[in-house]
Amino acid sequence: MKTSPWNRIFAFLALAIVIPACHDGDNGDGGVPPPPTGGGTSSTFKAVKLSGRQEVPPVLSSATGSATLVVDETQTSIQVTVTFSGFTGTLTAAHIHVGLIGEDGPIIFPLVSGSFSSPLEVTLTESAFTPQPTAGITSFSQAISAIQEGRTYVNLHTAEFEDGEIRGQVGPVTLTAELNGLQEVPPVLTAGTGSLTVFMNNDQSAMTFTLDFSNLNNINGAHIHVGPVGADGPIIFPIADASFASPLTGTLNEAGLTPQPAGNVSTFADAVDAMITGTTYANVHTTVNPDGEIRGQIQGSFVTIPPPPTKTSRR
């Protein structure tokens, strides 16, 4: 008698079901063991420079520092290392606060209370976390998210400066600039406008940027300079030395830095600090305006651009 092909198919399916069910798995219940939970990797976030200029309001201090936060692969602990030098007074405390650039915020992790020396090394777990509901941080995981999003800063306090003598924003900071002719020195009458967005990576070792513009002709360069509002300053990052179209994108890192010791920018960490504290600007040059046709101060949330200076007669 001829065997129906359907019988062979049903027999095959039955065998396919029976074999996995008979597998002697490692989970002790006779079934297939669950897939392994993949081992993650730790994540490093840095504040490459702590300075008095990042305090709110800024503090005139010779002290500087840096901070490294390593979040472990399970996101259950944070290894913090803070190095510093140049303090003339007595250190009294160190904390991690939640807050954006230019904002004071509450403490989410007390690092140390009382005098301490460099390096300060602390391992933080959930037991060290201080909830801050008004800041939207009520759990350890939310605190880690704030670190990952660039919404925390490290603050070192002294007897002289109880609110903090040096501070540094941690992780992937975002900065912006709005460019126009009125911010040039002296102001330039132009229809040209532009915008710059700068994203720092987690350990603040590099930045990516996007420069958009409109109503500009015969562009021949663009740079990031160090200098406050209303003053010209030297170039620290030559981002374009020829004509380019909008948008212009690129990466800024230590290799591309032009040190300017007179502008307090000798290292890439100095450049990061200057950009965070609003003492750098982007400048787009044209053949008609070789010193710059549109300019914009690079800023965090705390830098307010004042109105352009009133043009006075030179008679």
Residue pairs with C-beta under 8 A, 6 or more apart in sequence:
20 32
21 30
21 31
23 30
23 31
23 32
24 30
25 31
25 32
25 33
26 33
27 33
27 34
39 73
40 73
40 74
41 73
42 70
42 71
42 72
42 73
43 70
43 71
43 148
43 202
44 68
44 69
44 70
44 71
44 202
44 203
45 68
45 69
45 70
45 71
45 147
45 148
45 170
45 171
45 172
45 202
45 203
46 66
46 67
46 68
46 69
46 170
46 171
46 202
46 203
46 204
46 205
47 66
47 67
47 153
47 154
47 168
47 169
47 170
47 171
47 204
48 66
48 168
48 203
48 204
48 205
48 268
48 269
48 272
48 273
49 64
49 65
49 66
49 168
49 269
49 270
49 272
49 273
50 63
50 64
50 65
50 66
50 67
50 82
50 84
50 154
50 156
50 166
50 167
50 168
51 61
51 64
51 166
51 167
51 168
51 273
51 277
52 58
52 59
52 60
52 61
52 63
52 165
52 166
52 167
53 59
53 273
53 277
53 279
54 101
54 153
54 166
54 167
54 168
54 169
54 273
54 276
54 277
55 155
55 161
55 163
55 164
55 165
55 166
55 167
56 102
56 103
56 104
56 302
58 277
59 161
59 164
59 165
59 166
61 86
61 87
61 161
61 165
61 166
62 86
62 88
63 84
63 85
63 86
63 87
63 88
63 156
63 165
63 166
64 84
64 85
64 86
64 166
65 82
65 83
65 84
65 85
65 118
65 156
65 166
65 168
66 82
66 83
66 84
66 168
66 269
67 80
67 81
67 82
67 83
67 154
67 168
67 170
68 80
68 81
68 82
68 203
69 78
69 79
69 80
69 96
69 147
69 170
69 171
70 78
70 79
70 80
71 77
71 78
71 144
71 147
71 148
72 78
72 79
75 141
75 144
76 125
76 126
76 140
77 123
77 124
77 125
78 109
78 123
78 124
78 125
78 144
78 147
79 121
79 122
79 123
79 124
80 96
80 109
80 111
80 120
80 121
80 122
80 123
80 124
80 154
81 119
81 120
81 121
82 94
82 111
82 118
82 119
82 120
82 121
82 154
82 156
83 118
83 119
83 120
84 118
84 120
84 156
84 166
85 118
87 158
87 165
89 158
89 159
89 160
89 161
89 165
90 115
90 158
90 159
91 115
91 116
91 156
91 157
91 158
92 113
92 114
92 115
92 157
92 158
92 159
92 162
93 110
93 111
93 112
93 113
93 114
93 156
93 157
94 110
94 111
94 112
94 116
94 120
94 154
94 155
94 156
94 157
95 107
95 109
95 110
95 111
95 154
95 155
95 157
96 107
96 108
96 109
96 111
96 147
96 152
96 153
96 154
96 155
96 170
97 104
97 105
97 106
97 107
97 108
97 152
97 153
97 154
97 155
98 105
98 106
98 108
98 132
98 135
98 137
98 143
98 146
98 151
98 152
99 105
99 106
99 135
99 151
99 152
99 153
100 150
100 151
100 300
100 301
101 169
101 173
101 175
101 276
101 300
101 301
101 302
102 300
102 301
102 302
102 303
103 301
103 302
104 163
105 132
105 135
105 153
106 130
106 132
106 134
106 135
107 130
107 132
108 129
108 130
108 131
108 132
108 135
108 137
108 143
108 146
108 152
109 124
109 128
109 129
109 130
109 143
110 128
110 130
111 120
111 122
111 124
111 154
112 120
112 122
125 140
126 140
129 139
129 140
129 143
131 137
131 138
131 139
132 138
136 142
137 143
137 146
143 152
146 152
147 170
147 171
148 171
148 172
148 202
149 171
149 172
150 169
150 170
150 171
150 172
150 173
150 174
150 200
152 169
152 170
152 171
153 167
153 168
153 169
153 170
154 167
154 168
154 170
155 164
155 166
155 167
156 164
156 165
156 166
156 167
157 163
157 164
157 165
158 165
168 273
169 276
169 300
171 200
171 202
171 204
172 199
172 200
172 201
172 202
173 199
173 200
173 204
173 276
173 300
174 197
174 198
174 199
174 200
175 197
175 198
175 200
175 275
175 276
175 298
175 299
175 300
176 195
176 196
176 197
176 198
176 298
176 299
177 195
177 196
177 281
177 282
177 296
177 297
177 298
177 299
178 193
178 194
178 195
178 296
178 305
179 192
179 193
179 194
179 195
179 196
179 213
179 282
179 284
179 294
179 295
179 296
180 190
180 192
180 193
180 194
180 294
180 295
180 296
181 187
181 188
181 189
181 190
181 192
181 293
181 294
181 295
182 188
182 308
183 229
183 281
183 294
183 295
183 296
183 297
183 305
183 308
184 283
184 289
184 291
184 292
184 293
184 294
184 295
185 230
185 231
185 232
185 295
186 309
186 311
187 308
187 309
187 311
188 289
188 292
188 293
188 294
190 215
190 216
190 289
190 293
190 294
191 215
192 213
192 214
192 215
192 216
192 284
192 293
192 294
193 213
193 214
193 215
193 294
194 211
194 212
194 213
194 214
194 216
194 246
194 282
194 284
194 294
194 296
195 211
195 212
195 213
195 296
196 209
196 210
196 211
196 212
196 282
196 296
196 298
197 209
197 210
198 207
198 208
198 209
198 252
198 275
198 298
199 207
199 208
199 209
200 206
200 207
200 272
201 207
201 208
204 269
204 272
205 253
205 254
205 268
206 251
206 252
206 253
207 251
207 252
207 253
207 272
208 249
208 250
208 251
208 252
209 239
209 248
209 249
209 250
209 251
209 252
210 247
210 248
210 249
211 222
211 239
211 246
211 247
211 248
211 249
211 282
211 284
212 246
212 247
213 219
213 246
213 284
213 294
214 246
216 284
216 286
216 293
216 294
217 286
217 288
218 243
218 286
218 287
218 288
219 240
219 243
219 244
219 284
219 285
219 286
220 241
220 242
220 243
220 285
220 286
220 287
220 290
221 238
221 240
221 241
221 242
221 284
221 285
222 239
222 240
222 244
222 248
222 282
222 283
222 284
222 285
223 235
223 237
223 238
223 239
223 240
223 282
223 283
223 285
224 235
224 236
224 237
224 239
224 252
224 275
224 280
224 281
224 282
224 283
224 298
225 232
225 233
225 234
225 235
225 236
225 280
225 281
225 282
225 283
226 233
226 234
226 236
226 260
226 263
226 264
226 265
226 271
226 274
226 279
226 280
227 233
227 234
227 263
227 279
227 280
227 281
228 278
228 279
229 278
229 281
229 297
229 305
229 306
230 306
230 309
232 291
233 260
233 263
233 280
233 281
234 258
234 260
234 262
234 263
235 258
235 260
236 257
236 258
236 259
236 260
236 263
236 265
236 271
236 274
236 280
237 252
237 256
237 257
237 258
237 271
238 256
238 258
239 248
239 250
239 252
240 248
252 271
253 268
254 267
254 268
257 265
257 267
257 268
257 271
259 265
259 266
259 267
260 266
263 274
264 270
264 274
265 271
265 274
271 280
274 280
275 298
276 300
277 300
277 303
278 297
278 298
278 299
278 300
278 302
278 303
280 297
280 298
281 295
281 296
281 297
281 298
282 295
282 296
282 298
283 292
283 294
283 295
284 292
284 293
284 294
284 295
285 291
285 292
285 293
286 293
297 303
297 305
299 305
